[in-house]
Amino acid sequence: MSRNFKMVLQYEGTRYNGWQKQGNTSDTIQGKLEQILERMAGEPVEVQGSGRTDAGVHAAGQTANFRLSEEFFRSRGLFGQEEAYLKSYLNRYLPDDIGVLSVEEVPERFHSRLSAERKTYRYQIETGEKQDVFQRRLSYHLGRSLDTEVMRLAAERLCGTHDFRSFCGNRKMKKSTVRTLHSIDICQKPGSSLVTLSFTGNGFLQNMVRILTGTLIEIGLGERDWRTVDDILRAKDRQAAGFTAPAEGLCLVQVIYEEMK
C-alpha cells in the first residue's frame, strides 16, 4: 500500500535544464528530487510535477506529488511525523537553489498536473538602461521603454477561451491547443523601470507564456499593432506571433487545485 504526498517547492532555475529529468544531464529539478527520495526510500520514487518548466525558468510555487510505501514509515516509526520528516529530509540534501515549502498527505486520486484548476505565471521585464544587479537572474533586461497601455489593450483580447496554436512552441502539437486565459495583468509601479506581466489560466502550452510575452513586448515597443492580436489567434500559426521571450524572466508563481475531500 502506498501513500500520496503533495509538496510545494521553489527554485531558481538559472543553472538547471528545466523540470523534466533527462538521460543526458543530472541538472533537472525532477532529477534532483527523485535522486534524494530514492536514497531516502531505498527504491525508485517517481515525482510528478504540475508542469514542465523550461531550462532557466524559475518557480515560487511549483507543485508536485510522489508516493511512498506504508512499510517505509512503519519501519522507521514515523507515524504522525511523516510530513515534517519528508520536508526536513528533502531540504537537508537539496542544493541551496531548490527549497521545499510544504509537504502534506493527499488523497490517492490527487495528481499535481491532472488535478490543477489554474496556474499563475509571472514575467519580469527590466526596461531601464542598467539591469538591477539583484534581479539580473530573475528578469529579462530589455533596456527600452514599453507602452503598457497598448499592451493592456492587446492583453484584453487575449483573455478568454481561444485556440492558442499560434502561441505554442511545439509546431507538431497534435493535442488540442485550446486554453482559457482568465487574466493578464500588466503592472509598472510609478518611478519603477520594472514591468511585470502576470498570466493566470487553466493550462499553458509549451513556451506559451514566453511567446505571449514576446508578442506583447513587440506591441509595447510599437513594432506591432495591438489590434493584430485577433489575426494572430485566427492564423493558428507560430510564425504569426512574436518572439519567444528569454527564460530568465519567467516564474511559476502558484498552482491552484480543486478542494480535496
C-alpha positions in Angstrom: 0.0 0.0 0.0 1.3 3.4 -0.9 0.6 6.9 0.4 0.4 10.0 -1.7 2.2 13.2 -0.8 1.9 16.7 -2.3 4.8 19.2 -2.0 5.1 22.8 -2.9 8.6 24.0 -3.8 10.6 26.9 -5.1 13.7 27.0 -7.3 15.9 29.4 -9.0 16.2 27.8 -12.4 19.2 29.5 -13.8 21.6 26.5 -13.8 19.0 23.8 -14.5 17.9 22.2 -17.7 14.3 22.5 -16.8 12.0 20.5 -14.6 11.8 17.2 -16.5 14.6 14.6 -15.9 16.7 13.8 -18.9 19.1 11.0 -19.7 21.9 13.3 -20.8 22.0 15.5 -17.7 21.5 15.3 -14.0 20.8 19.0 -13.7 17.0 19.0 -13.7 14.6 19.7 -10.8 12.7 16.4 -11.1 16.0 14.5 -11.3 17.4 16.1 -8.1 14.2 15.4 -6.2 14.0 11.8 -7.3 17.6 11.2 -6.6 17.2 12.3 -3.0 13.9 10.4 -2.4 15.4 7.2 -3.9 18.3 7.5 -1.5 15.9 8.0 1.4 13.4 5.2 0.5 15.9 2.7 -0.9 13.9 2.3 -4.1 13.0 4.5 -7.1 10.4 7.2 -6.3 8.6 9.0 -9.2 7.9 12.7 -8.8 5.0 14.1 -10.8 5.2 17.9 -11.4 2.3 20.2 -12.2 4.1 21.3 -15.3 7.4 21.1 -17.1 9.2 24.5 -16.6 11.8 25.1 -19.3 15.5 25.4 -18.8 16.3 28.6 -16.9 12.7 29.2 -15.7 12.1 29.7 -12.0 9.3 28.7 -9.6 8.0 30.3 -6.4 5.2 27.8 -6.1 5.7 24.7 -8.2 3.6 21.7 -7.0 4.5 18.0 -7.3 3.4 14.7 -5.8 5.0 11.4 -5.1 4.2 8.1 -3.4 5.9 6.1 -0.7 5.0 2.7 0.8 3.4 2.3 4.1 6.2 0.0 5.1 8.7 2.8 4.7 7.1 4.8 7.5 6.3 1.7 9.7 9.9 0.5 9.6 11.1 3.9 10.8 8.5 4.5 13.4 7.4 7.8 11.7 3.7 7.7 12.1 2.4 11.2 12.9 5.7 12.7 11.8 5.6 11.8 8.1 5.2 15.3 6.6 7.7 17.0 8.8 10.2 14.2 8.2 9.9 14.4 4.4 10.2 18.2 4.3 13.2 18.2 6.6 15.0 15.4 4.7 14.5 16.9 1.3 15.7 20.4 2.4 18.7 18.9 4.1 20.0 17.3 0.9 18.7 19.6 -1.8 21.0 22.3 -3.2 20.6 25.9 -2.0 18.7 27.0 -5.1 15.8 24.4 -4.6 13.6 24.5 -1.5 10.6 22.6 -0.3 8.0 24.9 1.3 5.5 22.3 2.4 4.6 18.6 2.3 1.2 17.2 3.0 -0.5 13.9 2.6 -3.3 14.0 0.0 -5.9 11.6 -1.3 -4.8 8.8 -3.6 -6.5 10.3 -6.6 -4.6 13.6 -6.4 -2.3 14.3 -9.3 -0.3 17.5 -9.4 -0.9 18.1 -13.1 -4.3 16.5 -13.8 -5.9 17.9 -10.6 -4.8 21.5 -11.3 -7.5 24.0 -11.9 -5.4 27.0 -12.8 -1.9 28.3 -12.8 -0.3 31.7 -12.5 3.0 32.7 -14.1 4.9 36.0 -13.7 7.2 37.5 -16.3 9.5 40.4 -15.3 11.0 42.8 -17.8 13.6 45.4 -16.9 13.2 48.4 -19.2 15.9 50.6 -17.6 19.3 51.2 -19.1 21.0 49.1 -16.4 19.8 45.8 -15.0 19.3 45.7 -11.3 22.1 43.5 -10.1 19.8 41.7 -7.6 17.3 41.0 -10.3 19.6 40.0 -13.2 18.8 36.3 -12.9 15.1 36.9 -12.4 14.2 39.4 -15.1 14.7 40.0 -18.8 16.8 43.1 -19.5 15.0 44.7 -22.4 16.6 48.2 -21.8 13.8 50.0 -23.7 10.6 51.7 -22.5 7.3 49.9 -23.1 3.8 51.4 -23.7 1.9 49.4 -21.1 -1.4 50.9 -22.1 -1.5 49.4 -25.6 -0.1 46.2 -24.1 -3.2 46.1 -21.8 -5.5 46.6 -24.8 -3.9 43.6 -26.5 -4.0 41.6 -23.3 -7.8 42.1 -23.0 -8.3 40.5 -26.4 -6.1 37.5 -25.5 -8.1 36.7 -22.4 -10.9 34.1 -22.6 -11.1 30.7 -24.3 -9.2 30.6 -27.6 -7.1 28.2 -29.7 -3.6 29.4 -28.8 -1.8 27.3 -31.5 0.0 30.5 -32.7 1.5 30.8 -29.2 2.7 27.2 -29.0 6.4 26.4 -29.3 5.6 22.8 -30.4 4.7 23.2 -34.0 3.9 19.5 -34.3 1.4 19.6 -31.4 -1.4 17.0 -32.1 -3.5 17.5 -29.0 -5.9 20.4 -28.5 -4.3 23.8 -28.2 -7.5 25.4 -26.8 -6.9 27.0 -23.4 -8.6 29.6 -21.2 -6.7 32.6 -20.1 -8.5 34.1 -17.1 -6.4 37.2 -16.8 -3.3 39.0 -17.9 -2.2 41.8 -15.5 0.4 44.2 -16.6 2.0 46.4 -13.8 4.6 49.1 -13.7 4.8 51.0 -10.4 5.4 54.7 -10.6 9.1 55.5 -10.8 10.0 51.9 -11.5 11.6 50.6 -14.7 10.4 47.0 -14.0 7.3 45.8 -15.9 5.6 42.7 -14.5 3.2 40.6 -16.5 1.0 38.0 -14.6 -0.8 35.3 -16.6 -3.5 33.1 -15.0 -5.1 30.3 -17.0 -6.4 26.8 -16.8 -3.3 25.5 -18.5 -0.4 26.6 -20.8 1.1 25.2 -23.9 4.9 24.8 -24.5 6.5 28.2 -24.4 3.1 29.8 -24.4 3.7 32.4 -21.7 7.1 33.4 -23.2 5.5 33.8 -26.7 2.6 35.8 -25.4 5.2 38.0 -23.6 7.3 38.4 -26.7 4.2 39.4 -28.7 3.1 41.9 -26.0 6.7 43.3 -25.9 6.6 43.9 -29.6 3.3 45.7 -29.2 4.7 47.8 -26.3 7.6 48.8 -28.5 5.3 49.9 -31.3 6.6 47.2 -33.6 3.2 45.5 -33.9 -0.3 47.0 -33.7 -2.3 45.8 -30.7 -5.3 45.1 -33.0 -3.5 42.4 -34.8 -3.9 40.0 -31.8 -7.2 38.8 -33.3 -5.4 38.0 -36.6 -2.7 36.1 -34.7 -5.2 33.9 -32.9 -7.1 33.2 -36.2 -3.9 32.3 -38.0 -3.1 29.3 -35.8 0.5 29.6 -37.0 3.5 30.1 -34.8 5.0 32.4 -37.4 2.2 34.9 -36.9 3.1 35.6 -33.2 6.0 37.5 -31.7 9.4 36.2 -30.5 9.9 33.8 -27.6 10.9 36.0 -24.6 14.0 34.7 -22.7 13.6 32.1 -19.9 15.2 34.1 -17.1 12.2 36.5 -16.8 9.6 33.7 -16.2 8.5 32.3 -12.8 5.7 29.8 -12.0 4.0 31.6 -9.1 1.1 29.4 -8.0 -0.9 26.3 -8.9 -4.5 26.2 -7.6 -6.4 22.9 -7.1 -10.0 21.9 -6.5 -10.9 21.3 -2.9 -9.6 17.9 -1.8 -12.1 15.8 0.2 
